[in-house]
Structure formats: C-alpha cells, structure tokens
Amino acid sequence: MDVFWETVVEVVALVVIGWVVWRYVRPPVGAIIRNQRETIQKQVEASRAAHERLQTAQRKYEEAIAEARTEAAKIRDTARADGQRIVEEMRAQAEREVERIRQRGQEDLATQRQQVIRELRARIGELTVTSATELVTAHLSEDANRASTVDHFLAELEAMAAPEAPAPAGRGKRKVKGEA
C-alpha cells in the first residue's frame, strides 16, 4: 500500500502544485504574455506605419526628383536661351564697334589724305617757285634773253596804257622757249 499512498500523495501534491501555479503563477505570466503581445502588436503597427511613411516618403522623393529634373531642364533651357541672347548681343555690339572703328578709320584716312594733299601742294608750290626762279635766272643770265624779256614787258605796259590801240601781235600768246 505504500505505493498507493505514495501515488495519492503524488497526485495530491501535483494537484496542489497545479492549483498554486494556476492561482499565483498563471496571472502574472498571463499579464506578461499579454504585455508582450500588446508590445509586439504595437511594434507591428508601428512597423506598418513606418513602412507606409517610408513608401510615402519614397513617392515624395521620386516626385521631388522628377520635379527637380524638370526644373533643371527649364533652368538649362533658360540658361541656353540667355547664353544665345548674350552671344547675339555681344555679336551685335562687336559689329557696332567694328563699324565705329571702320568709320573712324575712314575719317582718319580722309583727314590724313587732306593733310598729305595740303603738304604736297605746299611742297609743289615751293618746288615750282624754286624751279621758276632757276628758269628765270637762267633765262635772264643771257644778255639777249634779258633784252627780249624787257622789250616784251615794256610792250605789254604800253598796250595797257593805250586801251583803244590795237593789241600788239602776240599779245595774249606767250612764247615758250623752244616754240616757233
């Protein structure tokens, strides 16, 4: 019988341990399990919300990238247009400057030409006077030429003094050396 009582004691001990576990251990362990479930549930919900926020942020990022690319394309096109406009303005300004320089060059050339013409005329006048002086001096150095020139000069003076008298032969027509 010992075995019987031993079995009964073991069963009673098992029932008492079961009741103690049921009564004192199960509620705190159940509360811990419930808290863990709630924590896990909250983490799952937070993970879903974070995933949704991540997807939303990803969409916004992609939209922002697309918008930035569009804006960059607009800026690039505007910059190209501005660059082209600036090039055209600079080209027009350069053409105006070239025209101004060309005009000024023509004016300077005309001024220099007039100055050269004046200098040449003055120099030619000096050379003419010098040459004429040399010719007259050479012509008058001979006695016969000098007498002929004085006679001719006196004849012209007489012709001027007598306006009604017919002009002497050869008046108005000078003899040039070497002319018959």
ChimeraX commands (.cxc) that place a marker at each C-alpha (Angstrom):
marker #1 position 0.00,0.00,0.00 radius 0.5
marker #1 position 2.74,2.14,0.24 radius 0.5
marker #1 position 2.68,2.57,-3.44 radius 0.5
marker #1 position -0.95,3.50,-3.32 radius 0.5
marker #1 position -0.40,6.16,-0.74 radius 0.5
marker #1 position 2.65,7.28,-2.47 radius 0.5
marker #1 position 0.68,7.71,-5.69 radius 0.5
marker #1 position -2.13,9.51,-3.86 radius 0.5
marker #1 position 0.34,11.85,-2.19 radius 0.5
marker #1 position 1.97,12.47,-5.52 radius 0.5
marker #1 position -1.39,13.15,-7.17 radius 0.5
marker #1 position -2.43,15.43,-4.27 radius 0.5
marker #1 position 0.95,17.19,-4.47 radius 0.5
marker #1 position 0.52,17.51,-8.22 radius 0.5
marker #1 position -2.97,18.98,-7.76 radius 0.5
marker #1 position -1.70,21.40,-5.08 radius 0.5
marker #1 position 1.23,22.47,-7.28 radius 0.5
marker #1 position -1.16,22.84,-10.23 radius 0.5
marker #1 position -3.55,24.87,-8.12 radius 0.5
marker #1 position -0.69,27.10,-6.82 radius 0.5
marker #1 position 0.65,27.57,-10.36 radius 0.5
marker #1 position -2.90,28.25,-11.59 radius 0.5
marker #1 position -3.65,30.63,-8.78 radius 0.5
marker #1 position -0.35,32.50,-8.30 radius 0.5
marker #1 position 1.92,31.94,-11.30 radius 0.5
marker #1 position -0.57,31.99,-14.20 radius 0.5
marker #1 position -1.94,35.56,-13.70 radius 0.5
marker #1 position 1.43,37.32,-13.68 radius 0.5
marker #1 position 2.72,35.13,-16.53 radius 0.5
marker #1 position -0.52,35.82,-18.46 radius 0.5
marker #1 position -0.10,39.54,-17.81 radius 0.5
marker #1 position 3.49,39.36,-19.05 radius 0.5
marker #1 position 2.37,37.45,-22.14 radius 0.5
marker #1 position -0.44,39.93,-22.76 radius 0.5
marker #1 position 2.01,42.82,-22.33 radius 0.5
marker #1 position 4.41,41.14,-24.74 radius 0.5
marker #1 position 1.57,40.58,-27.26 radius 0.5
marker #1 position 0.49,44.21,-26.93 radius 0.5
marker #1 position 4.11,45.36,-27.30 radius 0.5
marker #1 position 4.58,43.14,-30.33 radius 0.5
marker #1 position 1.24,44.34,-31.77 radius 0.5
marker #1 position 2.29,47.96,-31.20 radius 0.5
marker #1 position 5.64,47.27,-32.84 radius 0.5
marker #1 position 3.92,45.61,-35.81 radius 0.5
marker #1 position 1.56,48.59,-36.14 radius 0.5
marker #1 position 4.50,50.99,-35.76 radius 0.5
marker #1 position 6.38,48.99,-38.38 radius 0.5
marker #1 position 3.38,49.19,-40.75 radius 0.5
marker #1 position 3.07,52.95,-40.12 radius 0.5
marker #1 position 6.83,53.36,-40.65 radius 0.5
marker #1 position 6.60,51.30,-43.83 radius 0.5
marker #1 position 3.71,53.48,-45.05 radius 0.5
marker #1 position 5.64,56.63,-44.15 radius 0.5
marker #1 position 8.66,55.20,-45.93 radius 0.5
marker #1 position 6.59,54.50,-49.05 radius 0.5
marker #1 position 5.06,57.98,-48.85 radius 0.5
marker #1 position 8.49,59.50,-48.40 radius 0.5
marker #1 position 9.79,57.39,-51.30 radius 0.5
marker #1 position 6.97,58.63,-53.54 radius 0.5
marker #1 position 7.59,62.22,-52.44 radius 0.5
marker #1 position 11.30,61.73,-53.08 radius 0.5
marker #1 position 10.67,60.38,-56.56 radius 0.5
marker #1 position 8.22,63.22,-57.27 radius 0.5
marker #1 position 10.78,65.73,-55.96 radius 0.5
marker #1 position 13.48,64.16,-58.15 radius 0.5
marker #1 position 11.16,64.33,-61.19 radius 0.5
marker #1 position 10.25,67.93,-60.36 radius 0.5
marker #1 position 13.93,68.79,-59.82 radius 0.5
marker #1 position 14.80,67.25,-63.19 radius 0.5
marker #1 position 12.00,69.22,-64.84 radius 0.5
marker #1 position 13.14,72.39,-63.09 radius 0.5
marker #1 position 16.77,71.67,-64.03 radius 0.5
marker #1 position 15.70,71.19,-67.65 radius 0.5
marker #1 position 13.84,74.51,-67.54 radius 0.5
marker #1 position 16.84,76.24,-65.96 radius 0.5
marker #1 position 19.16,74.65,-68.52 radius 0.5
marker #1 position 16.88,75.76,-71.38 radius 0.5
marker #1 position 16.63,79.25,-69.91 radius 0.5
marker #1 position 20.40,79.37,-69.48 radius 0.5
marker #1 position 20.89,78.27,-73.09 radius 0.5
marker #1 position 18.44,80.91,-74.29 radius 0.5
marker #1 position 20.14,83.54,-72.13 radius 0.5
marker #1 position 23.54,82.41,-73.42 radius 0.5
marker #1 position 22.34,82.61,-77.01 radius 0.5
marker #1 position 20.84,86.03,-76.37 radius 0.5
marker #1 position 24.08,87.22,-74.77 radius 0.5
marker #1 position 26.09,85.86,-77.70 radius 0.5
marker #1 position 23.80,87.68,-80.13 radius 0.5
marker #1 position 24.03,90.89,-78.10 radius 0.5
marker #1 position 27.82,90.61,-77.95 radius 0.5
marker #1 position 27.97,89.90,-81.68 radius 0.5
marker #1 position 25.78,92.94,-82.41 radius 0.5
marker #1 position 27.89,95.06,-80.07 radius 0.5
marker #1 position 31.07,93.81,-81.77 radius 0.5
marker #1 position 29.59,94.62,-85.19 radius 0.5
marker #1 position 28.71,98.11,-83.98 radius 0.5
marker #1 position 32.21,98.52,-82.60 radius 0.5
marker #1 position 33.74,97.29,-85.88 radius 0.5
marker #1 position 31.55,99.72,-87.82 radius 0.5
marker #1 position 32.56,102.55,-85.46 radius 0.5
marker #1 position 36.25,101.68,-85.80 radius 0.5
marker #1 position 35.89,101.39,-89.60 radius 0.5
marker #1 position 34.13,104.77,-89.72 radius 0.5
marker #1 position 36.79,106.34,-87.53 radius 0.5
marker #1 position 39.48,104.78,-89.73 radius 0.5
marker #1 position 37.84,106.24,-92.82 radius 0.5
marker #1 position 37.63,109.63,-91.13 radius 0.5
marker #1 position 41.28,109.42,-90.05 radius 0.5
marker #1 position 42.25,108.32,-93.56 radius 0.5
marker #1 position 40.33,111.24,-95.10 radius 0.5
marker #1 position 41.97,113.65,-92.63 radius 0.5
marker #1 position 45.41,112.24,-93.38 radius 0.5
marker #1 position 44.72,112.38,-97.11 radius 0.5
marker #1 position 43.70,116.05,-96.86 radius 0.5
marker #1 position 46.81,116.76,-94.80 radius 0.5
marker #1 position 49.03,114.98,-97.34 radius 0.5
marker #1 position 47.36,116.90,-100.19 radius 0.5
marker #1 position 47.97,120.21,-98.36 radius 0.5
marker #1 position 51.58,119.26,-97.69 radius 0.5
marker #1 position 52.08,118.17,-101.32 radius 0.5
marker #1 position 50.53,121.38,-102.63 radius 0.5
marker #1 position 52.76,123.44,-100.36 radius 0.5
marker #1 position 55.81,121.43,-101.36 radius 0.5
marker #1 position 54.87,121.54,-105.07 radius 0.5
marker #1 position 54.33,125.31,-104.75 radius 0.5
marker #1 position 57.78,125.69,-103.18 radius 0.5
marker #1 position 59.35,123.49,-105.84 radius 0.5
marker #1 position 57.52,125.39,-108.60 radius 0.5
marker #1 position 58.72,128.73,-107.27 radius 0.5
marker #1 position 62.24,127.36,-106.91 radius 0.5
marker #1 position 62.16,125.87,-110.42 radius 0.5
marker #1 position 60.64,129.05,-111.89 radius 0.5
marker #1 position 63.29,131.13,-110.13 radius 0.5
marker #1 position 66.01,128.91,-111.50 radius 0.5
marker #1 position 64.49,129.02,-115.03 radius 0.5
marker #1 position 64.03,132.79,-114.97 radius 0.5
marker #1 position 67.51,133.30,-113.54 radius 0.5
marker #1 position 68.98,131.00,-116.19 radius 0.5
marker #1 position 66.95,132.70,-118.93 radius 0.5
marker #1 position 67.86,136.22,-117.81 radius 0.5
marker #1 position 71.50,135.41,-117.35 radius 0.5
marker #1 position 71.96,135.68,-121.11 radius 0.5
marker #1 position 72.03,139.27,-122.45 radius 0.5
marker #1 position 69.87,138.57,-125.48 radius 0.5
marker #1 position 67.14,136.88,-123.45 radius 0.5
marker #1 position 67.19,139.66,-120.89 radius 0.5
marker #1 position 66.80,142.36,-123.57 radius 0.5
marker #1 position 64.00,140.40,-125.26 radius 0.5
marker #1 position 62.14,139.96,-121.95 radius 0.5
marker #1 position 62.47,143.67,-121.07 radius 0.5
marker #1 position 61.23,144.66,-124.55 radius 0.5
marker #1 position 58.28,142.31,-124.27 radius 0.5
marker #1 position 57.44,143.66,-120.78 radius 0.5
marker #1 position 57.57,147.26,-121.99 radius 0.5
marker #1 position 55.32,146.39,-124.96 radius 0.5
marker #1 position 52.74,144.94,-122.62 radius 0.5
marker #1 position 52.87,148.04,-120.43 radius 0.5
marker #1 position 52.33,150.29,-123.48 radius 0.5
marker #1 position 49.42,148.12,-124.54 radius 0.5
marker #1 position 47.84,148.51,-121.15 radius 0.5
marker #1 position 48.36,152.26,-121.23 radius 0.5
marker #1 position 46.59,152.61,-124.60 radius 0.5
marker #1 position 43.39,150.56,-124.30 radius 0.5
marker #1 position 41.96,151.67,-127.60 radius 0.5
marker #1 position 45.05,150.90,-129.54 radius 0.5
marker #1 position 45.18,147.53,-131.19 radius 0.5
marker #1 position 46.95,144.90,-129.19 radius 0.5
marker #1 position 50.48,144.14,-130.30 radius 0.5
marker #1 position 50.97,140.99,-132.25 radius 0.5
marker #1 position 51.46,138.04,-130.00 radius 0.5
marker #1 position 49.57,139.63,-127.08 radius 0.5
marker #1 position 47.92,137.04,-125.04 radius 0.5
marker #1 position 50.11,134.39,-126.52 radius 0.5
marker #1 position 53.41,133.96,-124.76 radius 0.5
marker #1 position 56.34,132.45,-126.40 radius 0.5
marker #1 position 57.67,129.47,-124.66 radius 0.5
marker #1 position 61.28,128.55,-125.04 radius 0.5
marker #1 position 61.64,126.23,-127.98 radius 0.5
marker #1 position 58.28,127.34,-129.57 radius 0.5
marker #1 position 58.47,128.99,-133.05 radius 0.5
marker link #1:1,2 radius 0.2
marker link #1:2,3 radius 0.2
marker link #1:3,4 radius 0.2
marker link #1:4,5 radius 0.2
marker link #1:5,6 radius 0.2
marker link #1:6,7 radius 0.2
marker link #1:7,8 radius 0.2
marker link #1:8,9 radius 0.2
marker link #1:9,10 radius 0.2
marker link #1:10,11 radius 0.2
marker link #1:11,12 radius 0.2
marker link #1:12,13 radius 0.2
marker link #1:13,14 radius 0.2
marker link #1:14,15 radius 0.2
marker link #1:15,16 radius 0.2
marker link #1:16,17 radius 0.2
marker link #1:17,18 radius 0.2
marker link #1:18,19 radius 0.2
marker link #1:19,20 radius 0.2
marker link #1:20,21 radius 0.2
marker link #1:21,22 radius 0.2
marker link #1:22,23 radius 0.2
marker link #1:23,24 radius 0.2
marker link #1:24,25 radius 0.2
marker link #1:25,26 radius 0.2
marker link #1:26,27 radius 0.2
marker link #1:27,28 radius 0.2
marker link #1:28,29 radius 0.2
marker link #1:29,30 radius 0.2
marker link #1:30,31 radius 0.2
marker link #1:31,32 radius 0.2
marker link #1:32,33 radius 0.2
marker link #1:33,34 radius 0.2
marker link #1:34,35 radius 0.2
marker link #1:35,36 radius 0.2
marker link #1:36,37 radius 0.2
marker link #1:37,38 radius 0.2
marker link #1:38,39 radius 0.2
marker link #1:39,40 radius 0.2
marker link #1:40,41 radius 0.2
marker link #1:41,42 radius 0.2
marker link #1:42,43 radius 0.2
marker link #1:43,44 radius 0.2
marker link #1:44,45 radius 0.2
marker link #1:45,46 radius 0.2
marker link #1:46,47 radius 0.2
marker link #1:47,48 radius 0.2
marker link #1:48,49 radius 0.2
marker link #1:49,50 radius 0.2
marker link #1:50,51 radius 0.2
marker link #1:51,52 radius 0.2
marker link #1:52,53 radius 0.2
marker link #1:53,54 radius 0.2
marker link #1:54,55 radius 0.2
marker link #1:55,56 radius 0.2
marker link #1:56,57 radius 0.2
marker link #1:57,58 radius 0.2
marker link #1:58,59 radius 0.2
marker link #1:59,60 radius 0.2
marker link #1:60,61 radius 0.2
marker link #1:61,62 radius 0.2
marker link #1:62,63 radius 0.2
marker link #1:63,64 radius 0.2
marker link #1:64,65 radius 0.2
marker link #1:65,66 radius 0.2
marker link #1:66,67 radius 0.2
marker link #1:67,68 radius 0.2
marker link #1:68,69 radius 0.2
marker link #1:69,70 radius 0.2
marker link #1:70,71 radius 0.2
marker link #1:71,72 radius 0.2
marker link #1:72,73 radius 0.2
marker link #1:73,74 radius 0.2
marker link #1:74,75 radius 0.2
marker link #1:75,76 radius 0.2
marker link #1:76,77 radius 0.2
marker link #1:77,78 radius 0.2
marker link #1:78,79 radius 0.2
marker link #1:79,80 radius 0.2
marker link #1:80,81 radius 0.2
marker link #1:81,82 radius 0.2
marker link #1:82,83 radius 0.2
marker link #1:83,84 radius 0.2
marker link #1:84,85 radius 0.2
marker link #1:85,86 radius 0.2
marker link #1:86,87 radius 0.2
marker link #1:87,88 radius 0.2
marker link #1:88,89 radius 0.2
marker link #1:89,90 radius 0.2
marker link #1:90,91 radius 0.2
marker link #1:91,92 radius 0.2
marker link #1:92,93 radius 0.2
marker link #1:93,94 radius 0.2
marker link #1:94,95 radius 0.2
marker link #1:95,96 radius 0.2
marker link #1:96,97 radius 0.2
marker link #1:97,98 radius 0.2
marker link #1:98,99 radius 0.2
marker link #1:99,100 radius 0.2
marker link #1:100,101 radius 0.2
marker link #1:101,102 radius 0.2
marker link #1:102,103 radius 0.2
marker link #1:103,104 radius 0.2
marker link #1:104,105 radius 0.2
marker link #1:105,106 radius 0.2
marker link #1:106,107 radius 0.2
marker link #1:107,108 radius 0.2
marker link #1:108,109 radius 0.2
marker link #1:109,110 radius 0.2
marker link #1:110,111 radius 0.2
marker link #1:111,112 radius 0.2
marker link #1:112,113 radius 0.2
marker link #1:113,114 radius 0.2
marker link #1:114,115 radius 0.2
marker link #1:115,116 radius 0.2
marker link #1:116,117 radius 0.2
marker link #1:117,118 radius 0.2
marker link #1:118,119 radius 0.2
marker link #1:119,120 radius 0.2
marker link #1:120,121 radius 0.2
marker link #1:121,122 radius 0.2
marker link #1:122,123 radius 0.2
marker link #1:123,124 radius 0.2
marker link #1:124,125 radius 0.2
marker link #1:125,126 radius 0.2
marker link #1:126,127 radius 0.2
marker link #1:127,128 radius 0.2
marker link #1:128,129 radius 0.2
marker link #1:129,130 radius 0.2
marker link #1:130,131 radius 0.2
marker link #1:131,132 radius 0.2
marker link #1:132,133 radius 0.2
marker link #1:133,134 radius 0.2
marker link #1:134,135 radius 0.2
marker link #1:135,136 radius 0.2
marker link #1:136,137 radius 0.2
marker link #1:137,138 radius 0.2
marker link #1:138,139 radius 0.2
marker link #1:139,140 radius 0.2
marker link #1:140,141 radius 0.2
marker link #1:141,142 radius 0.2
marker link #1:142,143 radius 0.2
marker link #1:143,144 radius 0.2
marker link #1:144,145 radius 0.2
marker link #1:145,146 radius 0.2
marker link #1:146,147 radius 0.2
marker link #1:147,148 radius 0.2
marker link #1:148,149 radius 0.2
marker link #1:149,150 radius 0.2
marker link #1:150,151 radius 0.2
marker link #1:151,152 radius 0.2
marker link #1:152,153 radius 0.2
marker link #1:153,154 radius 0.2
marker link #1:154,155 radius 0.2
marker link #1:155,156 radius 0.2
marker link #1:156,157 radius 0.2
marker link #1:157,158 radius 0.2
marker link #1:158,159 radius 0.2
marker link #1:159,160 radius 0.2
marker link #1:160,161 radius 0.2
marker link #1:161,162 radius 0.2
marker link #1:162,163 radius 0.2
marker link #1:163,164 radius 0.2
marker link #1:164,165 radius 0.2
marker link #1:165,166 radius 0.2
marker link #1:166,167 radius 0.2
marker link #1:167,168 radius 0.2
marker link #1:168,169 radius 0.2
marker link #1:169,170 radius 0.2
marker link #1:170,171 radius 0.2
marker link #1:171,172 radius 0.2
marker link #1:172,173 radius 0.2
marker link #1:173,174 radius 0.2
marker link #1:174,175 radius 0.2
marker link #1:175,176 radius 0.2
marker link #1:176,177 radius 0.2
marker link #1:177,178 radius 0.2
marker link #1:178,179 radius 0.2
marker link #1:179,180 radius 0.2
view
